[in-house]
């Protein structure tokens, strides 16, 4: 399984925003804090804004905020916002995948891998990853 740089950067940027949700952050501040290339981050934040995961305000008091509370944004939301399909095979979604003969069972395995990854990512919120949120381990949502 491949986790894209875009998904990783998006999650890290949102965690920066979740740390202090009352104050806006600029892309420059997020990029500096998380050591993310600024130009790439600017593009990623645009995708997050279009998905409703961040909101923005222009001007000297502007910047970015979370679009929803940190306990309502899962890592699955973020991955799908920036990458679309969670897992693809050679760039194609798994839903129509079908193999002949002895390989006929393989597409079902790929779909199970995707379902498992979706369950893990869907069960972890931004809030659960913040320092102090879950002593002794990750706090997860009700999803399993």
TORBAMI-319067 format. One record per residue (C-alpha): residue in three letters; residue number from 1; x, y, z. Coordinates in nm, 2 decimals, m for minus. Example, Ala and Ser with C-alpha at 12.3 -4.5 7.8 and 13.67 -1.06 7.14 Angstrom:
REM TORBAMI-319067
ATOM,vexlo,gukol,u,v,w
ATOM,ala,1,1.23,m0.45,0.78 .
ATOM,ser,2,1.37,m0.11,0.71 .
//
This chain:
REM TORBAMI-319067
ATOM,vexlo,gukol,u,v,w
ATOM,unk,1,0.00,0.00,0.00 .
ATOM,unk,2,0.12,0.35,m0.09 .
ATOM,unk,3,0.05,0.66,0.12 .
ATOM,unk,4,0.09,0.96,m0.10 .
ATOM,unk,5,0.30,1.26,0.00 .
ATOM,unk,6,m0.02,1.46,m0.06 .
ATOM,unk,7,m0.22,1.27,0.20 .
ATOM,unk,8,0.07,1.28,0.45 .
ATOM,unk,9,0.11,1.65,0.41 .
ATOM,unk,10,m0.26,1.71,0.42 .
ATOM,unk,11,m0.29,1.52,0.75 .
ATOM,unk,12,0.00,1.70,0.90 .
ATOM,unk,13,m0.13,2.04,0.80 .
ATOM,unk,14,m0.47,1.96,0.95 .
ATOM,unk,15,m0.31,1.85,1.27 .
ATOM,unk,16,m0.13,2.19,1.29 .
ATOM,unk,17,m0.47,2.36,1.25 .
ATOM,unk,18,m0.63,2.13,1.50 .
ATOM,unk,19,m0.37,2.21,1.77 .
ATOM,unk,20,m0.50,2.57,1.81 .
ATOM,unk,21,m0.84,2.58,1.64 .
ATOM,unk,22,m0.92,2.94,1.75 .
ATOM,unk,23,m0.64,3.11,1.56 .
ATOM,unk,24,m0.58,3.10,1.18 .
ATOM,unk,25,m0.25,2.98,1.04 .
ATOM,unk,26,m0.09,3.07,0.72 .
ATOM,unk,27,0.05,2.82,0.47 .
ATOM,unk,28,0.39,2.96,0.54 .
ATOM,unk,29,0.36,2.89,0.91 .
ATOM,unk,30,0.23,2.53,0.85 .
ATOM,unk,31,0.50,2.46,0.60 .
ATOM,unk,32,0.77,2.58,0.83 .
ATOM,unk,33,0.64,2.40,1.13 .
ATOM,unk,34,0.59,2.07,0.95 .
ATOM,unk,35,0.89,2.10,0.71 .
ATOM,unk,36,0.66,2.07,0.41 .
ATOM,unk,37,0.74,2.23,0.07 .
ATOM,unk,38,0.54,2.55,0.06 .
ATOM,unk,39,0.43,2.53,m0.30 .
ATOM,unk,40,0.31,2.17,m0.26 .
ATOM,unk,41,0.13,2.26,0.06 .
ATOM,unk,42,m0.05,2.55,m0.10 .
ATOM,unk,43,m0.20,2.31,m0.36 .
ATOM,unk,44,m0.29,2.05,m0.09 .
ATOM,unk,45,m0.46,2.32,0.12 .
ATOM,unk,46,m0.67,2.42,m0.18 .
ATOM,unk,47,m0.80,2.07,m0.22 .
ATOM,unk,48,m0.88,2.05,0.15 .
ATOM,unk,49,m1.07,2.38,0.12 .
ATOM,unk,50,m1.27,2.25,m0.17 .
ATOM,unk,51,m1.35,1.94,0.04 .
ATOM,unk,52,m1.47,2.16,0.33 .
ATOM,unk,53,m1.20,2.03,0.56 .
ATOM,unk,54,m1.05,2.38,0.60 .
ATOM,unk,55,m1.19,2.73,0.56 .
ATOM,unk,56,m0.99,3.04,0.48 .
ATOM,unk,57,m1.00,3.42,0.51 .
ATOM,unk,58,m0.79,3.66,0.32 .
ATOM,unk,59,m0.61,3.96,0.46 .
ATOM,unk,60,m0.36,4.05,0.73 .
ATOM,unk,61,m0.58,3.87,1.00 .
ATOM,unk,62,m0.64,3.58,0.76 .
ATOM,unk,63,m0.52,3.23,0.72 .
ATOM,unk,64,m0.67,2.88,0.75 .
ATOM,unk,65,m0.89,2.71,1.01 .
ATOM,unk,66,m1.04,2.37,1.03 .
ATOM,unk,67,m1.37,2.34,0.84 .
ATOM,unk,68,m1.52,2.11,1.10 .
ATOM,unk,69,m1.42,2.03,1.46 .
ATOM,unk,70,m1.11,1.80,1.49 .
ATOM,unk,71,m1.31,1.52,1.64 .
ATOM,unk,72,m1.53,1.51,1.33 .
ATOM,unk,73,m1.25,1.48,1.08 .
ATOM,unk,74,m1.10,1.13,1.03 .
ATOM,unk,75,m0.79,1.04,0.84 .
ATOM,unk,76,m1.01,0.87,0.59 .
ATOM,unk,77,m1.19,1.20,0.52 .
ATOM,unk,78,m0.85,1.36,0.46 .
ATOM,unk,79,m0.71,1.08,0.24 .
ATOM,unk,80,m1.02,1.07,0.02 .
ATOM,unk,81,m1.03,1.45,m0.01 .
ATOM,unk,82,m0.68,1.47,m0.16 .
ATOM,unk,83,m0.64,1.13,m0.33 .
ATOM,unk,84,m0.99,1.02,m0.42 .
ATOM,unk,85,m0.98,0.64,m0.41 .
ATOM,unk,86,m0.81,0.49,m0.10 .
ATOM,unk,87,m0.65,0.21,m0.29 .
ATOM,unk,88,m0.62,0.16,m0.67 .
ATOM,unk,89,m0.46,m0.11,m0.88 .
ATOM,unk,90,m0.25,0.05,m1.15 .
ATOM,unk,91,m0.45,0.37,m1.11 .
ATOM,unk,92,m0.79,0.21,m1.15 .
ATOM,unk,93,m1.05,0.17,m0.87 .
ATOM,unk,94,m1.11,m0.18,m0.73 .
ATOM,unk,95,m1.48,m0.19,m0.77 .
ATOM,unk,96,m1.50,m0.34,m1.12 .
ATOM,unk,97,m1.19,m0.56,m1.10 .
ATOM,unk,98,m1.24,m0.91,m1.22 .
ATOM,unk,99,m0.98,m1.18,m1.30 .
ATOM,unk,100,m1.03,m1.51,m1.48 .
ATOM,unk,101,m0.95,m1.86,m1.37 .
ATOM,unk,102,m0.73,m1.93,m1.07 .
ATOM,unk,103,m0.68,m1.56,m1.00 .
ATOM,unk,104,m1.06,m1.50,m0.96 .
ATOM,unk,105,m1.03,m1.47,m0.58 .
ATOM,unk,106,m0.76,m1.20,m0.59 .
ATOM,unk,107,m0.98,m0.89,m0.64 .
ATOM,unk,108,m1.17,m0.99,m0.33 .
ATOM,unk,109,m0.84,m0.98,m0.13 .
ATOM,unk,110,m0.76,m0.63,m0.27 .
ATOM,unk,111,m1.11,m0.51,m0.17 .
ATOM,unk,112,m1.06,m0.66,0.18 .
ATOM,unk,113,m0.73,m0.47,0.21 .
ATOM,unk,114,m0.90,m0.15,0.11 .
ATOM,unk,115,m1.19,m0.21,0.36 .
ATOM,unk,116,m0.94,m0.27,0.64 .
ATOM,unk,117,m0.74,0.04,0.56 .
ATOM,unk,118,m1.06,0.24,0.54 .
ATOM,unk,119,m1.17,0.10,0.88 .
ATOM,unk,120,m0.84,0.20,1.04 .
ATOM,unk,121,m0.83,0.55,0.89 .
ATOM,unk,122,m1.20,0.60,0.95 .
ATOM,unk,123,m1.15,0.52,1.31 .
ATOM,unk,124,m0.88,0.78,1.38 .
ATOM,unk,125,m0.98,1.15,1.42 .
ATOM,unk,126,m0.75,1.45,1.41 .
ATOM,unk,127,m0.84,1.51,1.78 .
ATOM,unk,128,m0.73,1.16,1.88 .
ATOM,unk,129,m0.38,1.23,1.74 .
ATOM,unk,130,m0.32,1.56,1.93 .
ATOM,unk,131,m0.08,1.55,2.22 .
ATOM,unk,132,m0.26,1.47,2.54 .
ATOM,unk,133,m0.57,1.34,2.36 .
ATOM,unk,134,m0.53,0.97,2.45 .
ATOM,unk,135,m0.29,0.87,2.73 .
ATOM,unk,136,m0.15,0.53,2.65 .
ATOM,unk,137,m0.26,0.50,2.29 .
ATOM,unk,138,m0.48,0.63,2.01 .
ATOM,unk,139,m0.83,0.73,2.09 .
ATOM,unk,140,m1.05,0.61,1.81 .
ATOM,unk,141,m1.40,0.68,1.69 .
ATOM,unk,142,m1.67,0.42,1.72 .
ATOM,unk,143,m1.57,0.28,1.38 .
ATOM,unk,144,m1.37,m0.04,1.38 .
//
